[in-house]
Amino acid sequence: MAAAELGCHGRAAVISPKIGPLLKDYKNIVSLMKLIVYCTCPDKAIAETIAQMLIERRLAACVNILPQMQSIYRWQGQIEHDDEFLLLIKSDVAHFESLQKAILAQHPYDLPEIIGVPVAAGHPEYLKWITNELTKS
């Protein structure tokens, strides 16, 4: 019986050939998991630019731009109060890394908020629409 080896903390692990396909299926299922990604922007123009870019590159199916809001946070030892715009980005786990890189390349902040929250449930047709929009060429 053949086994696959995986490195784990410097040790080899053996996975049964029966588990290998299940692990692959699990990774495929997780990669399709939908996300809502939060990203704050300093102004409406930057929010619109990032949203447009994500849609054009098919890294997001939809981006909502929430109007100006107040953010209070600690940055470099000081408590800051800023007006920001919030992007609610509909995407999936498979596109998250590319989405994050694209935002980082466009975003003016030193440390932009980019947080992906899994979607636990949703209207099946809407979730299917997200998948279709992310995979069309």
Residue frames as a rotation matrix with the C-alpha (Angstrom) as fourth column:
MET 1
0.590 0.808 0.000 0.00
0.808 -0.590 0.000 0.00
0.000 0.000 -1.000 0.00
ALA 2
-0.347 -0.709 0.614 1.50
0.694 -0.635 -0.341 3.31
0.631 0.308 0.712 -1.12
ALA 3
0.428 0.432 -0.794 1.48
0.855 -0.479 0.199 6.30
-0.294 -0.764 -0.575 1.18
ALA 4
0.467 -0.237 0.852 2.02
0.357 -0.831 -0.426 10.02
0.809 0.503 -0.304 0.66
GLU 5
-0.132 -0.575 -0.807 4.58
0.991 -0.079 -0.106 11.84
-0.003 -0.814 0.580 2.80
LEU 6
0.621 0.301 0.724 3.99
0.288 -0.946 0.147 15.34
0.729 0.118 -0.674 4.13
GLY 7
-0.555 -0.824 -0.114 6.46
0.488 -0.211 -0.847 17.41
0.674 -0.526 0.519 6.09
CYS 8
0.629 0.736 0.252 5.10
0.153 -0.435 0.888 18.58
0.763 -0.519 -0.386 9.44
HIS 9
0.843 -0.360 0.400 7.34
-0.533 -0.452 0.716 20.38
-0.077 -0.816 -0.573 11.93
GLY 10
-0.084 -0.981 -0.172 10.35
-0.996 0.087 -0.008 18.69
0.023 0.171 -0.985 10.37
ARG 11
-0.539 -0.040 0.841 8.81
-0.284 0.949 -0.137 15.21
-0.793 -0.312 -0.523 10.63
ALA 12
-0.834 0.284 -0.473 7.44
-0.407 0.263 0.875 13.03
0.373 0.922 -0.104 7.89
ALA 13
-0.298 0.819 0.490 3.81
-0.600 0.238 -0.764 12.04
-0.743 -0.522 0.420 8.17
VAL 14
-0.997 0.016 0.074 2.24
0.064 0.705 0.707 9.13
-0.041 0.709 -0.704 6.37
ILE 15
-0.286 0.946 -0.150 -1.21
-0.794 -0.322 -0.516 9.46
-0.536 -0.028 0.844 4.88
SER 16
-0.319 0.283 0.904 -3.19
0.271 0.942 -0.199 6.43
-0.908 0.182 -0.377 3.83
PRO 17
-0.987 -0.032 0.157 -4.02
0.160 -0.175 0.971 6.30
-0.003 0.984 0.178 0.11
LYS 18
-0.206 0.979 0.000 -7.69
0.932 0.196 0.306 6.22
0.299 0.063 -0.952 1.15
ILE 19
0.270 0.267 -0.925 -7.34
0.689 -0.725 -0.008 9.60
-0.672 -0.635 -0.380 2.90
GLY 20
-0.715 -0.694 -0.087 -5.42
0.422 -0.527 0.737 11.32
-0.557 0.490 0.670 0.08
PRO 21
-0.638 0.518 0.571 -8.45
0.547 -0.217 0.808 11.79
0.542 0.828 -0.145 -2.23
LEU 22
0.412 0.802 -0.433 -10.57
0.885 -0.238 0.400 12.98
0.218 -0.548 -0.808 0.70
LEU 23
-0.034 -0.524 -0.851 -7.94
0.611 -0.684 0.397 15.57
-0.791 -0.507 0.344 1.58
LYS 24
-0.921 -0.279 0.270 -7.88
0.374 -0.449 0.811 16.75
-0.105 0.849 0.518 -2.03
ASP 25
-0.151 0.948 0.278 -11.71
0.732 -0.082 0.676 17.00
0.664 0.306 -0.682 -2.06
TYR 26
0.412 0.275 -0.868 -11.59
0.865 -0.418 0.278 18.95
-0.286 -0.866 -0.411 1.20
LYS 27
-0.521 -0.688 -0.505 -9.07
0.437 -0.723 0.535 21.42
-0.733 0.058 0.677 -0.25
ASN 28
-0.820 0.280 0.499 -11.24
0.443 -0.241 0.863 21.86
0.362 0.929 0.073 -3.35
ILE 29
0.222 0.959 -0.178 -14.35
0.855 -0.103 0.509 22.47
0.470 -0.265 -0.842 -1.23
VAL 30
0.227 -0.200 -0.953 -12.54
0.735 -0.607 0.302 24.98
-0.639 -0.769 0.009 0.99
SER 31
-0.804 -0.595 -0.001 -11.16
0.440 -0.594 0.673 26.84
-0.401 0.541 0.739 -2.04
LEU 32
-0.518 0.701 0.491 -14.77
0.501 -0.216 0.838 27.39
0.693 0.680 -0.240 -3.21
MET 33
-0.035 0.503 -0.864 -15.83
0.981 -0.147 -0.125 28.76
-0.190 -0.852 -0.488 0.20
LYS 34
0.322 0.260 0.910 -17.25
0.545 -0.837 0.046 32.23
0.774 0.481 -0.411 -0.22
LEU 35
-0.416 -0.508 -0.754 -15.79
0.899 -0.356 -0.256 35.19
-0.139 -0.784 0.604 1.65
ILE 36
0.852 0.368 0.372 -16.81
0.388 -0.921 0.023 38.70
0.352 0.125 -0.928 2.48
VAL 37
-0.165 -0.972 -0.166 -13.57
0.961 -0.120 -0.249 40.68
0.222 -0.201 0.954 2.57
TYR 38
0.850 0.364 -0.381 -13.47
0.476 -0.840 0.261 43.91
-0.225 -0.404 -0.887 4.55
CYS 39
-0.272 -0.928 0.254 -11.15
0.957 -0.288 -0.027 46.67
0.098 0.236 0.967 3.39
THR 40
0.588 0.435 -0.682 -11.18
0.550 -0.833 -0.058 50.28
-0.594 -0.341 -0.729 4.58
CYS 41
-0.084 -0.548 0.833 -10.12
0.934 -0.333 -0.125 53.16
0.346 0.767 0.540 2.32
PRO 42
-0.655 -0.285 -0.700 -9.27
0.616 -0.738 -0.276 56.78
-0.437 -0.612 0.659 3.12
ASP 43
-0.505 0.517 -0.692 -11.64
-0.514 -0.824 -0.240 58.28
-0.694 0.234 0.681 0.54
LYS 44
0.472 0.840 0.268 -14.34
-0.212 0.403 -0.890 57.47
-0.856 0.363 0.369 -2.00
ALA 45
0.568 -0.289 -0.771 -12.06
-0.822 -0.157 -0.547 57.81
0.037 0.944 -0.327 -5.04
ILE 46
-0.578 -0.816 0.006 -9.61
-0.811 0.574 -0.112 55.17
0.089 -0.069 -0.994 -3.76
ALA 47
-0.357 0.539 0.763 -12.49
-0.274 0.720 -0.638 52.91
-0.893 -0.437 -0.109 -2.72
GLU 48
0.694 0.677 -0.246 -13.99
-0.391 0.068 -0.918 53.16
-0.605 0.733 0.312 -6.22
THR 49
0.192 -0.722 -0.665 -10.62
-0.956 0.014 -0.292 52.56
0.220 0.692 -0.687 -7.91
ILE 50
-0.761 -0.490 0.425 -9.94
-0.602 0.778 -0.182 49.42
-0.241 -0.394 -0.887 -5.86
ALA 51
-0.023 0.847 0.531 -13.50
-0.204 0.516 -0.832 48.13
-0.979 -0.127 0.161 -6.33
GLN 52
0.704 0.281 -0.652 -13.37
-0.649 -0.117 -0.752 48.63
-0.288 0.952 0.100 -10.11
MET 53
-0.197 -0.893 -0.403 -9.98
-0.950 0.276 -0.146 46.92
0.242 0.354 -0.903 -10.37
LEU 54
-0.692 -0.050 0.720 -11.15
-0.427 0.833 -0.352 43.87
-0.582 -0.551 -0.598 -8.37
ILE 55
0.386 0.893 0.230 -14.25
-0.188 0.321 -0.928 43.46
-0.903 0.315 0.292 -10.57
GLU 56
0.579 -0.207 -0.788 -12.28
-0.814 -0.187 -0.549 43.91
-0.034 0.960 -0.278 -13.82
ARG 57
-0.457 -0.862 -0.217 -9.74
-0.842 0.498 -0.205 41.25
0.285 0.089 -0.954 -12.76
ARG 58
0.348 0.725 -0.594 -12.54
-0.384 0.688 0.615 38.88
0.855 0.014 0.518 -11.62
LEU 59
-0.757 -0.580 -0.302 -11.11
0.111 0.341 -0.934 38.76
0.644 -0.740 -0.193 -8.11
ALA 60
-0.784 0.616 -0.084 -14.50
-0.020 -0.160 -0.987 39.86
-0.621 -0.772 0.138 -6.77
ALA 61
-0.503 0.712 0.490 -18.04
0.853 0.321 0.411 39.30
0.135 0.625 -0.769 -8.01
CYS 62
0.512 0.689 0.512 -19.40
0.463 -0.724 0.512 42.39
0.724 -0.025 -0.690 -6.27
VAL 63
-0.646 -0.640 -0.416 -18.00
0.721 -0.333 -0.607 45.19
0.250 -0.692 0.677 -4.13
ASN 64
0.611 0.788 0.074 -20.22
0.670 -0.565 0.482 47.38
0.421 -0.245 -0.873 -1.97
ILE 65
-0.612 -0.727 0.311 -18.81
0.434 -0.638 -0.636 50.75
0.661 -0.255 0.706 -0.94
LEU 66
0.308 0.691 -0.654 -20.27
0.942 -0.125 0.312 51.81
0.134 -0.712 -0.689 2.39
PRO 67
0.571 -0.031 0.821 -20.38
0.195 -0.966 -0.172 55.56
0.798 0.258 -0.545 2.88
GLN 68
-0.278 -0.803 0.527 -18.11
-0.285 -0.455 -0.844 57.52
0.918 -0.384 -0.102 5.10
MET 69
0.780 0.408 -0.474 -17.79
0.299 0.422 0.856 56.11
0.549 -0.809 0.207 8.60
GLN 70
0.481 -0.604 0.636 -15.66
-0.821 -0.565 0.084 56.86
0.308 -0.562 -0.767 11.65
SER 71
0.557 -0.413 -0.721 -12.78
0.364 0.901 -0.235 54.53
0.746 -0.132 0.652 12.54
ILE 72
0.600 -0.417 0.683 -11.04
-0.781 -0.487 0.390 54.70
0.170 -0.767 -0.618 15.91
TYR 73
0.858 -0.401 -0.322 -7.86
0.361 0.915 -0.177 52.68
0.366 0.035 0.930 16.33
ARG 74
0.653 -0.743 -0.148 -4.39
-0.173 -0.336 0.926 52.72
-0.738 -0.578 -0.348 17.82
TRP 75
0.836 -0.457 0.303 -1.56
0.448 0.250 -0.859 53.32
0.316 0.854 0.413 15.34
GLN 76
-0.054 -0.985 0.164 2.10
0.488 -0.170 -0.856 53.71
0.871 0.034 0.490 16.30
GLY 77
-0.667 -0.264 -0.697 1.20
0.730 -0.044 -0.682 54.37
0.149 -0.964 0.222 19.93
GLN 78
-0.919 0.366 -0.148 -1.44
-0.326 -0.916 -0.235 57.02
-0.222 -0.167 0.961 19.23
ILE 79
-0.264 0.911 0.318 -5.22
0.622 0.413 -0.665 56.74
-0.737 0.023 -0.675 19.22
GLU 80
-0.990 -0.107 -0.089 -6.44
-0.015 -0.555 0.832 57.86
-0.138 0.825 0.548 15.81
HIS 81
0.021 1.000 -0.006 -9.87
0.269 -0.011 -0.963 59.01
-0.963 0.019 -0.270 14.59
ASP 82
-0.887 -0.350 -0.301 -10.34
-0.198 -0.299 0.933 58.87
-0.416 0.888 0.196 10.82
ASP 83
0.323 0.922 -0.215 -13.18
-0.613 0.031 -0.789 59.05
-0.721 0.386 0.575 8.33
GLU 84
-0.811 -0.577 0.101 -13.02
-0.335 0.598 0.728 56.03
-0.480 0.556 -0.678 6.01
PHE 85
0.201 0.800 -0.566 -15.03
-0.977 0.207 -0.056 54.15
0.072 0.564 0.823 3.41
LEU 86
-0.276 -0.227 0.934 -15.59
-0.478 0.875 0.071 50.40
-0.834 -0.427 -0.350 3.84
LEU 87
-0.303 0.138 -0.943 -15.44
-0.874 0.354 0.333 47.94
0.380 0.925 0.013 0.96
LEU 88
0.103 0.352 0.930 -17.50
-0.497 0.829 -0.258 44.75
-0.862 -0.435 0.260 1.34
ILE 89
-0.321 -0.407 -0.855 -15.94
-0.947 0.152 0.283 42.47
0.015 0.901 -0.434 -1.25
LYS 90
0.631 0.559 0.537 -17.70
-0.519 0.819 -0.244 39.24
-0.576 -0.125 0.808 -2.33
SER 91
-0.013 -0.715 -0.699 -15.12
-0.927 0.270 -0.259 36.64
0.374 0.645 -0.667 -3.34
ASP 92
0.945 0.256 -0.205 -13.90
-0.166 0.913 0.373 33.16
0.282 -0.318 0.905 -2.35
VAL 93
0.670 -0.708 0.222 -10.95
-0.109 0.202 0.973 31.49
-0.734 -0.677 0.058 -0.68
ALA 94
0.383 -0.526 0.759 -9.41
0.848 0.527 -0.062 30.49
-0.367 0.667 0.648 -4.02
HIS 95
0.385 -0.173 0.906 -9.10
0.618 -0.681 -0.393 34.15
0.685 0.711 -0.155 -5.06
PHE 96
0.946 0.115 -0.305 -8.16
0.315 -0.557 0.768 35.63
-0.082 -0.823 -0.563 -1.68
GLU 97
0.152 -0.969 -0.192 -4.37
0.660 -0.045 0.750 35.64
-0.736 -0.241 0.633 -2.10
SER 98
-0.473 -0.293 0.831 -4.54
0.862 -0.352 0.366 37.33
0.186 0.889 0.418 -5.52
LEU 99
0.532 0.748 0.397 -7.20
0.559 -0.662 0.499 39.75
0.636 -0.043 -0.770 -4.25
GLN 100
0.781 -0.286 -0.555 -5.00
0.452 -0.354 0.819 40.68
-0.431 -0.891 -0.147 -1.29
LYS 101
-0.277 -0.948 0.155 -1.95
0.783 -0.129 0.608 41.25
-0.556 0.290 0.779 -3.52
ALA 102
-0.226 0.269 0.936 -4.00
0.803 -0.493 0.335 43.42
0.552 0.828 -0.104 -5.88
ILE 103
0.841 0.541 0.006 -5.31
0.423 -0.663 0.617 45.56
0.338 -0.517 -0.787 -3.02
LEU 104
0.494 -0.720 -0.487 -1.84
0.548 -0.177 0.818 45.93
-0.675 -0.671 0.307 -1.50
ALA 105
-0.423 -0.680 0.599 -0.48
0.891 -0.192 0.412 47.13
-0.165 0.708 0.687 -4.86
GLN 106
-0.167 0.471 0.866 -3.14
0.575 -0.667 0.473 49.90
0.801 0.578 -0.160 -5.08
HIS 107
0.694 0.610 -0.382 -3.80
0.625 -0.246 0.741 50.85
0.358 -0.753 -0.552 -1.47
PRO 108
0.286 -0.609 0.739 -2.15
-0.148 -0.791 -0.594 53.97
0.947 0.061 -0.317 0.02
TYR 109
0.810 0.041 0.585 -2.09
-0.582 -0.072 0.810 52.73
0.076 -0.997 -0.035 3.65
ASP 110
-0.317 -0.947 0.040 1.08
-0.915 0.295 -0.276 51.21
0.250 -0.124 -0.960 5.12
LEU 111
-0.992 0.055 0.117 -1.08
0.005 0.920 -0.392 48.48
-0.129 -0.388 -0.913 6.67
PRO 112
-0.467 0.875 -0.125 -4.49
-0.772 -0.335 0.540 48.24
0.431 0.349 0.832 5.00
GLU 113
-0.305 0.512 0.803 -7.29
-0.564 0.582 -0.585 46.28
-0.767 -0.632 0.111 6.60
ILE 114
-0.216 0.275 -0.937 -7.88
-0.826 0.460 0.325 43.16
0.521 0.844 0.128 4.47
ILE 115
-0.707 0.072 0.704 -9.94
-0.524 0.615 -0.589 40.63
-0.475 -0.785 -0.397 6.43
GLY 116
-0.533 0.515 -0.671 -11.74
-0.498 0.451 0.741 37.68
0.684 0.729 0.016 4.84
VAL 117
-0.517 0.486 0.705 -14.78
-0.687 0.256 -0.680 36.40
-0.511 -0.836 0.202 6.74
PRO 118
-0.987 0.147 0.062 -16.27
0.157 0.829 0.537 33.05
0.027 0.540 -0.841 5.66
VAL 119
-0.348 0.937 -0.037 -19.89
-0.892 -0.319 0.319 33.05
0.287 0.144 0.947 4.52
ALA 120
-0.802 0.049 0.595 -21.65
-0.332 0.791 -0.513 30.40
-0.496 -0.609 -0.618 6.63
ALA 121
-0.251 0.787 0.563 -24.87
0.750 0.526 -0.401 30.40
-0.612 0.322 -0.722 4.59
GLY 122
-0.647 0.081 -0.758 -26.47
-0.374 -0.900 0.224 32.25
-0.665 0.428 0.612 1.73
HIS 123
0.518 0.832 -0.199 -29.03
-0.521 0.122 -0.845 32.18
-0.678 0.542 0.496 -1.04
PRO 124
0.161 -0.520 0.839 -27.78
0.393 0.813 0.429 29.26
-0.905 0.260 0.336 -3.20
GLU 125
0.636 0.116 0.763 -28.36
0.771 -0.117 -0.626 31.08
0.017 0.986 -0.164 -6.50
TYR 126
0.930 -0.351 0.112 -26.44
-0.355 -0.935 0.014 34.14
0.100 -0.052 -0.994 -5.26
LEU 127
0.329 -0.843 0.425 -23.54
-0.386 0.290 0.876 31.97
-0.862 -0.453 -0.230 -4.11
LYS 128
0.267 -0.177 0.947 -23.55
0.746 0.660 -0.087 30.24
-0.610 0.730 0.309 -7.51
TRP 129
0.922 0.107 0.371 -23.54
0.327 -0.728 -0.602 33.67
0.206 0.677 -0.707 -9.19
ILE 130
0.670 -0.742 0.028 -20.40
-0.592 -0.511 0.623 34.62
-0.448 -0.433 -0.782 -7.21
THR 131
0.064 -0.649 0.758 -18.66
0.171 0.756 0.632 31.45
-0.983 0.089 0.160 -8.41
ASN 132
0.494 0.200 0.846 -19.71
0.833 0.168 -0.526 32.11
-0.248 0.965 -0.084 -12.01
GLU 133
0.989 -0.090 0.118 -18.47
-0.051 -0.953 -0.299 35.70
0.139 0.289 -0.947 -11.95
LEU 134
0.459 -0.869 0.183 -15.10
-0.607 -0.157 0.779 34.69
-0.649 -0.469 -0.599 -10.52
THR 135
-0.123 -0.524 0.843 -14.54
0.171 0.825 0.538 31.90
-0.978 0.210 -0.012 -13.05
LYS 136
0.858 0.413 0.307 -15.71
0.379 -0.105 -0.919 33.46
-0.347 0.905 -0.247 -16.34
SER 137
-0.216 -0.976 0.014 -12.95
0.700 -0.145 0.699 34.35
-0.681 0.161 0.715 -18.75
